[in-house]
Amino acid sequence: MLKYLLIALLILWLLYSPGVRKLLRRGISGESTKPATKPQTSQARTTAVVPCAHCGVHLPQGEALFNDAGQPFCSEAHLRAQKRDR
């Protein structure tokens, strides 16, 4: 009789222990209870990309050099080359 009482207490203890309760909440499918992680802030920001007016290479707008007409260039050399071609 004592054996059955000990088994019942063991089952109750397992059912109410935090580790087993977490497994039961997740279910058999193995879904995680943790929320999805947010993307890093640097990846979440978007930057406008512009093509160089001389060679066509795309670069972030913040890194581009602009002439008087507002055309973007990828480098000082391409900016000077465009001025010479005129």
LODO-489411 format. One record per residue: residue number from 1; chain; x, y, z of N, C-alpha, C, O in turn. Coordinates in steps of 0.05 Angstrom, whole numbers, plus 32768, in hexadecimal, padded with zeros to 4 digits. Each point is the difference from the previous one (the first is absolute). Example, Ala and Ser with C-alpha at 12.3 -4.5 7.8 and 13.67 -1.06 7.14 Angstrom:
rec rolo:1 tiza:A neast:8108 nnorth:7F8E nup:809C caeast:7FEE canorth:8018 caup:8000 ceast:8012 cnorth:8018 cup:8000 oeast:8015 onorth:8000 oup:800D
rec rolo:2 tiza:A neast:7FE4 nnorth:8015 nup:7FE5 caeast:8010 canorth:8018 caup:8001 ceast:7FF1 cnorth:8016 cup:800E oeast:800A onorth:8016 oup:8004
END
This chain:
rec rolo:1 tiza:A neast:8010 nnorth:7FE8 nup:8000 caeast:7FF0 canorth:8018 caup:8000 ceast:8011 cnorth:8019 cup:8000 oeast:7FFA onorth:8014 oup:7FF2
rec rolo:2 tiza:A neast:801C nnorth:7FEC nup:801D caeast:8012 canorth:8016 caup:8001 ceast:800D cnorth:8005 cup:7FE5 oeast:8006 onorth:8017 oup:7FF9
rec rolo:3 tiza:A neast:7FFE nnorth:7FD4 nup:7FF8 caeast:800C canorth:8002 caup:7FE6 ceast:7FEE cnorth:8011 cup:7FEE oeast:800A onorth:8011 oup:7FF1
rec rolo:4 tiza:A neast:7FDD nnorth:7FEA nup:800F caeast:7FED canorth:800F caup:7FEF ceast:7FFE cnorth:801D cup:8008 oeast:7FFD onorth:8012 oup:7FEF
rec rolo:5 tiza:A neast:8004 nnorth:7FF3 nup:802B caeast:7FFF canorth:801B caup:800A ceast:8019 cnorth:8010 cup:7FF7 oeast:7FFE onorth:8017 oup:7FF8
rec rolo:6 tiza:A neast:8019 nnorth:7FDC nup:8009 caeast:8019 canorth:800D caup:7FF7 ceast:7FFF cnorth:8005 cup:7FE2 oeast:800A onorth:8015 oup:7FF7
rec rolo:7 tiza:A neast:7FEB nnorth:7FD9 nup:7FF9 caeast:7FFE canorth:8004 caup:7FE4 ceast:7FED cnorth:8017 cup:7FF9 oeast:8006 onorth:8010 oup:7FEF
rec rolo:8 tiza:A neast:7FE4 nnorth:7FF1 nup:8020 caeast:7FED canorth:8016 caup:7FFC ceast:800D cnorth:801B cup:8007 oeast:7FFC onorth:8014 oup:7FF2
rec rolo:9 tiza:A neast:8013 nnorth:7FED nup:8024 caeast:800D canorth:8019 caup:8007 ceast:8015 cnorth:8008 cup:7FEC oeast:8004 onorth:8017 oup:7FFA
rec rolo:10 tiza:A neast:800B nnorth:7FD5 nup:7FFB caeast:8014 canorth:8006 caup:7FEB ceast:7FF2 cnorth:800B cup:7FE7 oeast:800B onorth:8013 oup:7FF4
rec rolo:11 tiza:A neast:7FDF nnorth:7FE2 nup:8004 caeast:7FF2 canorth:800A caup:7FE9 ceast:7FF6 cnorth:801C cup:8004 oeast:8002 onorth:8011 oup:7FEF
rec rolo:12 tiza:A neast:7FF2 nnorth:7FF4 nup:8029 caeast:7FF7 canorth:801B caup:8006 ceast:8017 cnorth:8014 cup:8000 oeast:7FFE onorth:8016 oup:7FF6
rec rolo:13 tiza:A neast:8019 nnorth:7FE2 nup:8016 caeast:8017 canorth:8012 caup:8001 ceast:800A cnorth:8006 cup:7FE4 oeast:8007 onorth:8017 oup:7FFA
rec rolo:14 tiza:A neast:7FFA nnorth:7FD5 nup:7FF4 caeast:8008 canorth:8004 caup:7FE5 ceast:7FED cnorth:8013 cup:7FF1 oeast:8009 onorth:8011 oup:7FF0
rec rolo:15 tiza:A neast:7FDD nnorth:7FEB nup:8014 caeast:7FED canorth:8011 caup:7FF2 ceast:8002 cnorth:801D cup:8009 oeast:7FFA onorth:8012 oup:7FF0
rec rolo:16 tiza:A neast:800D nnorth:7FF3 nup:8029 caeast:8001 canorth:801B caup:8009 ceast:801C cnorth:800D cup:8001 oeast:8003 onorth:8016 oup:800A
rec rolo:17 tiza:A neast:8011 nnorth:7FDB nup:7FED caeast:801B canorth:800B caup:8000 ceast:8002 cnorth:8013 cup:7FE8 oeast:7FF4 onorth:7FFB oup:7FEB
rec rolo:18 tiza:A neast:801B nnorth:801A nup:8018 caeast:8002 canorth:8015 caup:7FEB ceast:800A cnorth:7FF5 cup:7FE5 oeast:7FF6 onorth:8008 oup:7FEB
rec rolo:19 tiza:A neast:801D nnorth:7FE6 nup:8014 caeast:800B canorth:7FF5 caup:7FE7 ceast:7FEB cnorth:7FF0 cup:7FF1 oeast:7FFE onorth:8003 oup:7FE7
rec rolo:20 tiza:A neast:7FF3 nnorth:7FED nup:8027 caeast:7FEC canorth:7FEF caup:7FF2 ceast:7FE8 cnorth:8011 cup:7FF8 oeast:7FF5 onorth:7FFC oup:7FEB
rec rolo:21 tiza:A neast:8004 nnorth:8018 nup:8025 caeast:7FEA canorth:8012 caup:7FF8 ceast:8007 cnorth:800F cup:7FE7 oeast:7FEE onorth:8005 oup:7FEF
rec rolo:22 tiza:A neast:802B nnorth:8003 nup:800E caeast:8009 canorth:800F caup:7FE8 ceast:7FFE cnorth:7FED cup:7FE8 oeast:7FF7 onorth:8009 oup:7FEA
rec rolo:23 tiza:A neast:8011 nnorth:7FDF nup:8019 caeast:7FFD canorth:7FEC caup:7FEA ceast:7FE3 cnorth:7FFC cup:7FF8 oeast:7FFA onorth:7FFE oup:7FE9
rec rolo:24 tiza:A neast:7FF5 nnorth:8000 nup:802B caeast:7FE3 canorth:7FFC caup:7FFA ceast:7FF4 cnorth:8018 cup:7FF2 oeast:7FEF onorth:7FFD oup:7FEF
rec rolo:25 tiza:A neast:801A nnorth:801B nup:8019 caeast:7FF5 canorth:8018 caup:7FF3 ceast:8009 cnorth:8001 cup:7FE3 oeast:7FF0 onorth:8009 oup:7FEE
rec rolo:26 tiza:A neast:8029 nnorth:7FEF nup:800C caeast:8009 canorth:8000 caup:7FE5 ceast:7FF2 cnorth:7FEC cup:7FEF oeast:7FFC onorth:8004 oup:7FE8
rec rolo:27 tiza:A neast:7FFC nnorth:7FE7 nup:8023 caeast:7FF2 canorth:7FEB caup:7FF2 ceast:8013 cnorth:7FEC cup:7FF3 oeast:8018 onorth:8003 oup:8001
rec rolo:28 tiza:A neast:7FDD nnorth:7FEA nup:7FF2 caeast:800F canorth:7FEB caup:7FF4 ceast:800F cnorth:800A cup:7FE7 oeast:8015 onorth:7FF6 oup:7FF9
rec rolo:29 tiza:A neast:7FE0 nnorth:801F nup:7FFA caeast:800C canorth:800A caup:7FE7 ceast:801B cnorth:800C cup:8004 oeast:800F onorth:8003 oup:7FEC
rec rolo:30 tiza:A neast:7FF8 nnorth:8005 nup:802C caeast:801A canorth:800C caup:8005 ceast:8002 cnorth:801D cup:7FFB oeast:8016 onorth:800B oup:7FFD
rec rolo:31 tiza:A neast:7FD3 nnorth:8003 nup:8002 caeast:8000 canorth:801D caup:7FFB ceast:800D cnorth:800E cup:8018 oeast:7FFC onorth:7FF8 oup:8017
rec rolo:32 tiza:A neast:8013 nnorth:801C nup:7FE3 caeast:800E canorth:800F caup:8014 ceast:7FEC cnorth:8014 cup:800D oeast:7FF0 onorth:800C oup:7FF2
rec rolo:33 tiza:A neast:8013 nnorth:7FF8 nup:8028 caeast:7FEF canorth:8014 caup:800D ceast:800D cnorth:801B cup:8000 oeast:7FF3 onorth:8014 oup:8008
rec rolo:34 tiza:A neast:8026 nnorth:7FEE nup:7FEF caeast:800E canorth:801A caup:7FFF ceast:7FF5 cnorth:8010 cup:7FE8 oeast:7FFA onorth:7FF4 oup:7FEB
rec rolo:35 tiza:A neast:8003 nnorth:8026 nup:8019 caeast:7FF7 canorth:8010 caup:7FE9 ceast:8017 cnorth:8002 cup:7FEB oeast:8017 onorth:7FFD oup:8006
rec rolo:36 tiza:A neast:7FE1 nnorth:8008 nup:7FE1 caeast:8013 canorth:8002 caup:7FEB ceast:8012 cnorth:8018 cup:8006 oeast:7FF7 onorth:8015 oup:800A
rec rolo:37 tiza:A neast:8023 nnorth:7FE8 nup:7FF0 caeast:8012 canorth:8016 caup:8006 ceast:7FFD cnorth:8016 cup:7FEB oeast:7FFB onorth:7FFA oup:7FE9
rec rolo:38 tiza:A neast:8009 nnorth:801E nup:8020 caeast:7FFE canorth:8017 caup:7FEE ceast:8019 cnorth:8002 cup:7FEF oeast:8016 onorth:7FF9 oup:800A
rec rolo:39 tiza:A neast:7FE8 nnorth:8010 nup:7FDE caeast:8019 canorth:8003 caup:7FF0 ceast:8011 cnorth:8016 cup:800C oeast:7FF5 onorth:8013 oup:800D
rec rolo:40 tiza:A neast:8024 nnorth:7FEC nup:7FEF caeast:8012 canorth:8014 caup:800A ceast:7FF9 cnorth:801B cup:7FF3 oeast:7FF7 onorth:8001 oup:7FE9
rec rolo:41 tiza:A neast:800E nnorth:8014 nup:8026 caeast:7FF8 canorth:801B caup:7FF6 ceast:800E cnorth:8007 cup:7FE6 oeast:7FF5 onorth:800E oup:7FF0
rec rolo:42 tiza:A neast:8024 nnorth:7FE9 nup:800D caeast:800E canorth:8008 caup:7FE8 ceast:7FF4 cnorth:7FF2 cup:7FE7 oeast:8001 onorth:800B oup:7FEA
rec rolo:43 tiza:A neast:7FF4 nnorth:7FDD nup:801A caeast:7FF3 canorth:7FF2 caup:7FEA ceast:7FE4 cnorth:800B cup:7FFB oeast:7FF6 onorth:7FFE oup:7FE9
rec rolo:44 tiza:A neast:7FFD nnorth:800D nup:802B caeast:7FE5 canorth:8009 caup:7FFD ceast:7FFF cnorth:801B cup:7FF1 oeast:7FEC onorth:8006 oup:7FF3
rec rolo:45 tiza:A neast:8029 nnorth:8009 nup:800E caeast:8000 canorth:801A caup:7FF1 ceast:8005 cnorth:7FFB cup:7FE3 oeast:8010 onorth:7FEF oup:7FF8
rec rolo:46 tiza:A neast:7FE2 nnorth:8020 nup:7FF8 caeast:8004 canorth:7FFF caup:7FE3 ceast:800D cnorth:8019 cup:7FF6 oeast:7FFA onorth:8016 oup:800B
rec rolo:47 tiza:A neast:8017 nnorth:7FE8 nup:7FE2 caeast:800E canorth:8017 caup:7FF5 ceast:7FFA cnorth:8001 cup:7FE2 oeast:8000 onorth:7FEC oup:7FF2
rec rolo:48 tiza:A neast:7FFC nnorth:802C nup:8005 caeast:7FFB canorth:8004 caup:7FE3 ceast:801A cnorth:7FFB cup:7FF1 oeast:8016 onorth:8008 oup:8009
rec rolo:49 tiza:A neast:7FE8 nnorth:7FEA nup:7FE1 caeast:8017 canorth:7FF9 caup:7FF0 ceast:7FFD cnorth:800E cup:7FE5 oeast:7FEB onorth:8000 oup:7FF3
rec rolo:50 tiza:A neast:802B nnorth:800D nup:8004 caeast:8001 canorth:800F caup:7FE7 ceast:8016 cnorth:7FF5 cup:7FEE oeast:8015 onorth:7FF8 oup:800A
rec rolo:51 tiza:A neast:7FE7 nnorth:8009 nup:7FDB caeast:8015 canorth:7FF8 caup:7FEE ceast:8012 cnorth:8017 cup:7FF9 oeast:7FF8 onorth:8017 oup:7FFE
rec rolo:52 tiza:A neast:8022 nnorth:7FE3 nup:7FFF caeast:8013 canorth:8014 caup:7FF8 ceast:7FF9 cnorth:8008 cup:7FE3 oeast:7FFB onorth:7FF0 oup:7FEF
rec rolo:53 tiza:A neast:8006 nnorth:802A nup:800C caeast:7FF9 canorth:800B caup:7FE5 ceast:8016 cnorth:7FF9 cup:7FEC oeast:7FFB onorth:8002 oup:7FE8
rec rolo:54 tiza:A neast:801D nnorth:7FF7 nup:8021 caeast:8016 canorth:7FFA caup:7FED ceast:8001 cnorth:7FE2 cup:7FFA oeast:8001 onorth:7FF9 oup:7FE8
rec rolo:55 tiza:A neast:8001 nnorth:7FF7 nup:802C caeast:8004 canorth:7FE3 caup:7FFC ceast:7FE8 cnorth:7FEE cup:8006 oeast:7FFF onorth:7FE9 oup:7FF8
rec rolo:56 tiza:A neast:7FED nnorth:8022 nup:8016 caeast:7FE8 canorth:7FF1 caup:8005 ceast:8000 cnorth:7FEF cup:801A oeast:7FED onorth:7FF2 oup:8006
rec rolo:57 tiza:A neast:802A nnorth:800F nup:8009 caeast:8001 canorth:7FF0 caup:8018 ceast:7FED cnorth:800C cup:8015 oeast:7FFE onorth:8018 oup:8003
rec rolo:58 tiza:A neast:7FF3 nnorth:7FD6 nup:800A caeast:7FED canorth:8009 caup:8014 ceast:800E cnorth:8003 cup:801B oeast:8010 onorth:7FEF oup:8008
rec rolo:59 tiza:A neast:7FEA nnorth:8027 nup:8006 caeast:800C canorth:8005 caup:801A ceast:7FEB cnorth:800E cup:8012 oeast:7FED onorth:800C oup:7FF5
rec rolo:60 tiza:A neast:8017 nnorth:7FF3 nup:8025 caeast:7FED canorth:800E caup:8012 ceast:8000 cnorth:801E cup:7FFB oeast:8015 onorth:800C oup:7FFA
rec rolo:61 tiza:A neast:7FD5 nnorth:8000 nup:8008 caeast:7FFD canorth:801D caup:7FF9 ceast:8012 cnorth:8011 cup:8013 oeast:8009 onorth:8015 oup:7FF7
rec rolo:62 tiza:A neast:7FFA nnorth:7FE2 nup:8021 caeast:8011 canorth:800F caup:8013 ceast:801D cnorth:8000 cup:7FF9 oeast:800F onorth:8012 oup:8008
rec rolo:63 tiza:A neast:7FFA nnorth:7FDA nup:7FE8 caeast:801C canorth:7FFF caup:7FF8 ceast:8006 cnorth:800C cup:7FE5 oeast:8017 onorth:8002 oup:7FF7
rec rolo:64 tiza:A neast:7FD4 nnorth:8005 nup:7FFA caeast:8003 canorth:800B caup:7FE5 ceast:8009 cnorth:801D cup:8001 oeast:7FFA onorth:800F oup:8012
rec rolo:65 tiza:A neast:8014 nnorth:7FF8 nup:7FD9 caeast:8008 canorth:801C caup:7FFB ceast:7FEE cnorth:800B cup:7FEA oeast:7FFB onorth:7FF3 oup:7FEC
rec rolo:66 tiza:A neast:7FFB nnorth:8025 nup:8018 caeast:7FED canorth:800C caup:7FED ceast:800C cnorth:8018 cup:7FF2 oeast:800E onorth:8010 oup:800D
rec rolo:67 tiza:A neast:7FEC nnorth:7FF3 nup:7FD9 caeast:8009 canorth:8018 caup:7FF2 ceast:7FEB cnorth:8016 cup:8002 oeast:7FED onorth:7FFD oup:800F
rec rolo:68 tiza:A neast:8017 nnorth:8019 nup:7FE3 caeast:7FEE canorth:8017 caup:8003 ceast:7FE4 cnorth:7FF9 cup:7FF5 oeast:7FEC onorth:800C oup:800A
rec rolo:69 tiza:A neast:8012 nnorth:7FE1 nup:7FE4 caeast:7FE6 canorth:7FF8 caup:7FF5 ceast:7FF2 cnorth:7FEC cup:8011 oeast:7FE9 onorth:7FF9 oup:7FFB
rec rolo:70 tiza:A neast:8024 nnorth:7FFD nup:801A caeast:7FF4 canorth:7FED caup:8012 ceast:8004 cnorth:7FE3 cup:7FF8 oeast:7FF4 onorth:7FEE oup:800B
rec rolo:71 tiza:A neast:801E nnorth:800D nup:7FE2 caeast:8006 canorth:7FE4 caup:7FF7 ceast:8013 cnorth:7FF3 cup:8015 oeast:8013 onorth:800D oup:8008
rec rolo:72 tiza:A neast:7FE8 nnorth:7FDA nup:7FFF caeast:8012 canorth:7FF2 caup:8013 ceast:8018 cnorth:7FF4 cup:7FF2 oeast:7FFE onorth:7FF6 oup:7FEA
rec rolo:73 tiza:A neast:8019 nnorth:800A nup:8024 caeast:8018 canorth:7FF3 caup:7FF7 ceast:800C cnorth:7FF0 cup:8016 oeast:7FFD onorth:8006 oup:8018
rec rolo:74 tiza:A neast:8011 nnorth:7FE4 nup:7FE1 caeast:800B canorth:7FEE caup:8014 ceast:801B cnorth:8009 cup:800B oeast:8008 onorth:7FF8 oup:8015
rec rolo:75 tiza:A neast:8006 nnorth:8019 nup:7FDC caeast:801B canorth:8009 caup:8009 ceast:8006 cnorth:801B cup:7FF5 oeast:7FF2 onorth:800A oup:7FED
rec rolo:76 tiza:A neast:8022 nnorth:8003 nup:801E caeast:8009 canorth:801A caup:7FF7 ceast:800A cnorth:7FFE cup:7FE4 oeast:7FFC onorth:8013 oup:7FF0
rec rolo:77 tiza:A neast:8011 nnorth:7FD7 nup:8009 caeast:800B canorth:7FFD caup:7FE4 ceast:7FEA cnorth:7FFF cup:7FEC oeast:8002 onorth:800C oup:7FEA
rec rolo:78 tiza:A neast:7FE8 nnorth:7FE7 nup:801C caeast:7FEA canorth:7FFF caup:7FED ceast:7FF1 cnorth:801B cup:7FFE oeast:7FF6 onorth:8007 oup:7FEB
rec rolo:79 tiza:A neast:800A nnorth:8007 nup:802B caeast:7FF4 canorth:801B caup:7FFF ceast:8011 cnorth:8012 cup:7FEF oeast:7FF5 onorth:8010 oup:7FF0
rec rolo:80 tiza:A neast:8026 nnorth:7FEF nup:8012 caeast:8011 canorth:8010 caup:7FEF ceast:7FFF cnorth:7FF8 cup:7FE3 oeast:8000 onorth:8011 oup:7FEE
rec rolo:81 tiza:A neast:7FFE nnorth:7FD4 nup:800D caeast:7FFE canorth:7FF6 caup:7FE5 ceast:7FE7 cnorth:800A cup:7FF2 oeast:8001 onorth:8006 oup:7FE8
rec rolo:82 tiza:A neast:7FEA nnorth:7FFC nup:8026 caeast:7FE6 canorth:8009 caup:7FF5 ceast:8002 cnorth:801E cup:7FF9 oeast:7FF5 onorth:8009 oup:7FEC
rec rolo:83 tiza:A neast:801A nnorth:8006 nup:8024 caeast:8003 canorth:801D caup:7FFB ceast:8011 cnorth:8004 cup:7FE7 oeast:7FFB onorth:8012 oup:7FF1
rec rolo:84 tiza:A neast:801A nnorth:7FDC nup:800B caeast:8011 canorth:8002 caup:7FE8 ceast:7FF1 cnorth:7FFA cup:7FE7 oeast:8006 onorth:800B oup:7FEB
rec rolo:85 tiza:A neast:7FE8 nnorth:7FE1 nup:8016 caeast:7FF1 canorth:7FF7 caup:7FE8 ceast:7FED cnorth:8015 cup:7FF6 oeast:7FF8 onorth:7FFF oup:7FE9
rec rolo:86 tiza:A neast:8001 nnorth:8014 nup:8026 caeast:7FED canorth:8015 caup:7FF8 ceast:800C cnorth:8013 cup:7FED oeast:7FF2 onorth:8012 oup:7FF7
END
